[in-house]
Amino acid sequence: MRILCLLFLFIWFKPNLAQTDSTKMQWFKDAKLGIFIHWGIYAVEGTTESWAFYNKQVPYDAYMRQIKGFKAENYQATEWAKLIKESGAKYCVITAKHHDGVALYDTKMNGLSIPKKSPAKRDVLSPFVQALKNEQLKVGIYYSLIDWSHPDYPGFTKDSSRYNLLNEPLRWQKFTKFLHGQIQELSTAYQPDLWWFDGDWDHSAQEWQAKEIRERILKAKPSAIINGRLQGYGDYATPEQNFPVSKPTEEAWELCMTINDNWGYRSIDTNYKTAYELISIFADCIGYGGNLLLDLAPKSDGTFPDRQKYLIKELGKWIHKHAEAIYGATAGLPQGHFYGASTLSKDSMNLYLFVNSSNANSIYVKGLKNKILKAEIVGTAEAIKPKIVGKIYWSSVPGLVFLDIPPDAQDDYITVVKLSLEKPLQLYNGKGGL
């Protein structure tokens, strides 16, 4: 991922809505959770994926020697897919090729791949894609436009390059032929539901031939969607690591985030997020109408660290318990109406409030004009009684809705309160008074 490009993390890609079919985006907007998998030779010694040699933390040759230790001897694609299913995710994105140029599949465009160069001696991408399909999960392919190992790619390390593109256009043409060839291979072999490009900052849309890439993908599969890293030819925004403070204006978006501090497996990285932190981040994402793409980092032998498995299962248990407030729901209340995340059913008749369990004794909602037919705790049989405070009979301004949550009904992480409304949601946004 782009460690050097932190300045871009707050720049939100603006999808070209003229190019985006809102109907085909619906499954993505309803999915809410995806799993990101970064797996490559960097897991062997725990170097930073690709960036280790680019940033000169290790020499290029030393970095690439890791391929000799990539055995994938305990890799079970079916078990991976089952774990992802258990997480509650509806789609998964896996790194078919990162910036280091090492393909997980048997590419015919060059010889730099796990099947050809590693002791694993097999295509490790294809069985996983099939396992995802067997679990009815949508398939996402991560593909780096950058390839620092390719002899015809201009860039190599942060302070050196092979050539100037303007001076040697034929070399760039050779590289783009290779680039488009690999995209065609992946498109033909896997028919991805989602393409997750990376590295587009390095060249312009014209240089990448981004328009042609999009057209080629959609010709092969018209329903495919593309992330926002194709120089203006994607379908949705994809901020990295940093959460937005206010609701994004984009119709569809996804926060990609690590489960600890790194995208790839590093034994030294034990700074894992807690289950509560992951659930809180996820709740905020869906409350803003977006998705969370949470990264898992397998070891080079093909197994996941126990801590990752524990966290993903805890997230999954919470999601399955509160599924009705998650899948297919839309963004919830605007800021100022409730101090926390919330979602809304598509018919706007059910409002879901996400409550930090440490603050769950009493909560309130401001500006709710609707009559509440019923209030209950999602995932339990517990009903609660709303209390309306400050409503003046001769004023149209609604009162505050207070809700006391019984301690024995509270979730270990985040409690979800469901308000069933008499009519579609209506909010008061005035200044109070007469």
Secondary structure, DSSP 8 states (H G I E B T S, - for coil): --GGGGGGGG------TTT--TTTTHHHHHH-EEEEE--SGGGTTT--TTHHHHTTSS-HHHHHGGGGG---TT--HHHHHHHHHHHT-SEEEEEEE-TT--BSS--SS-S-BHHHHSTT-S-SSHHHHHHHHHTT-EEEEEEES--TTSTT-SEEETTEES--TTT-HHHHHHHHHHHHHHHHHHHHHH--SEEEEE-GGGS-HHHHTHHHHHHHHHHH-TT-EEBS-STT--SBB--BS---SS--SSSSBEEEE-SSS-SS--TT------HHHHHHHHHHHHHTT-EEEEEE---TTS---HHHHHHHHHHHHHHHHTGGGTTT-EE---TTS-SS-EEE-TTS-EEEEEEEGGG-SEEEESSB-S-EEEEEETTSS-EE--EEES--TT-SS--EEEEE--GGG--SSEEEEEEEESSS--B--S-S--
